[in-house]
Amino acid sequence: MPNSSFPISPEHENRIKLHEFCRATSLRYALIQSEKNVLVASRILTYLALACLALASPAFARHDQPASATFSECKDAGADLTLQRTECARIDVPLDYTKPGLETIQLFVRKFPAQGASKGQLWLVAGGPGESGASFYPFIETFRAAAPGFDLMIPDHRGTGFSTRLCPEEESPSSDAGTALAGEEWARCFDALNANASRTRSFTISNAAHDLKLLMSRFDSGDSSYLYGVSYGTQLVLRMLTLAPRGDLDGVILDSLVPLESNDQLDLSHRSAVTDRVGRKVLRQCDQAADCKRYFPEGAEQAVTELFQRDDIKDLAGPDLKYRLSALLDFPETRAMLPNVIAGLQADNPAWLDYAMGRLAGIGSVLKSYPQSGSSIPLVNLISRSENNARPQLTAEMIRNETEGYLFASPLPSLLLAGGIPTYQPDGNFGGIPERIPPTIVLHGTLDPKTPLDGAREHVTALKAAGDISLLQIEQAPHFVLMTAPEEFKELTKSFLGIADRRRSSPRKP
């Protein structure tokens, strides 16, 4: 920050911080994968402009509809083939469940009715934090194949999609930049978040967990009820089971399970270390394949190490090559291109790198852009810094020093440094384990570069005392099994739902 002989007001300082954050986000957000995924923040170049550029979005459905006690045809049901026959509802809930009866916010939920007679509900909880339920819309047919006969219930958790946003005006789908923040919207949004810090601090994981419990209770059909969460969504699901357990829940599916909240070595501030371990494992696999090893007689890890020792590597490959190599780990197709990328750079030819990054953007483009699709950057910042950062003392120098020894790195730790909005102290449910869980399966890729497999194993072990839980490893799959290994997802989910349904031999508990 430049020196000045004039005093800087808190408001102006926040504006400076948010512009620094905006600049950092616009440079790096394309390389962040679903923190998220989120969630599915793997929109790569498709959503590069999400943070700072104006993205005009068609008005599919108004986000400010009045609350409704029942489902009715969605206003945007005719705007897109995927959304046909969908039904929508909105309910008012407390802003802060520790202060009921005061301010309220609104939650949006969309139902994709079963094809034919319904035999129950499958609730889908998006990742992020910051992803809306719209991140699931491109995969509706996969869900239908995995869960035939189930109504698919997709809420936008607080702060996302058509539910109440942290910055309702600036993040409105009908604003000039859509749900993205652009230009002066950053300043207005961050100023409002600081001016009403108590409201900002109410957008917690625990309040979102109470929201989920309330939605499921309000719209319970009385038939089978299952719950699916991915990435951050698994954290939200487990928080709900910790603070507001449901005795009538028949089963849970956790896709890409987050590490234990108490594990301070696998939090978001250590994401680069996690990514580097997976990346090096992929390179060692290359060494075991004759048609790959022949390009790297000294080993693939050594080849990449030597690339970073070159004085001209930034001129050849551009800045942040470690981030780019890390991004290629997110999908099997682009991960398979790594040997070609490395060999090309060794030969002073970045064509394979450019092609791989282009394919990455193409894969991300299958996530169709709905008006509410964009990840909420303020919510990502708030929750990540408040509950998923074990090192609040993290500095840019620490990150640079740590990244120096990595071959693969994530930009996410740097985004944890960005300030400008208040954070909150996690409540007593942070780090807790549910006393009781329904039958649960965990679908986890063995090459997940975001939520590591060893973290999932530790978490599953801790949950075994609470109920029947199984870890199903998908060989060679990365993060977000639904998207990256759809055939395995369909087979394992369909089998689980059939087994769990047969277990329902006693009346449901109230």
ABEGO torsion letter per residue (X at the ends): XBBBABBBBAAAAAAAAAAAAAAAAAAAAAABBGXOGGGBAAAEAAAAAAAABBBBBBBABBAABBBBABBBBBAAAAABAAABGBBBBBBBBBABAABBGBBBBBBBBBBBBBBEBBAEBBBBBBBOBGBBAAAAAAAAAAAAAABBGBBBBBBBBBGBEABBBABAAAABAABAAEABBBEAAAAAAAAAAAABAAAAAABBAAAAAAAAAAAAAAABAGBBBBBBBBEAAAAAAAAAAAABBBAABABBBBBGBBBBAABAAABAAAAAAAAAAAAAAAAAAAAABAAAAAABAAEAAAAAAAAAABAAAAAAAEBGAAAAAAAAAABAAAAAAAAAAAAAAAAGBAAAAAAAAAAAAAAAAABBBBAAABBBAAAAAAAAAAAABABAABBAAAAAAAAAABABBBAAAAAAABBGBBBBBBBAABGBBBABBBBBBBBBBAABAABBAAAAAAAAAAAAAAEBBBBBBBBGBBBGAAAABAAAAAAAAAAAAAAAAAABABBBBX
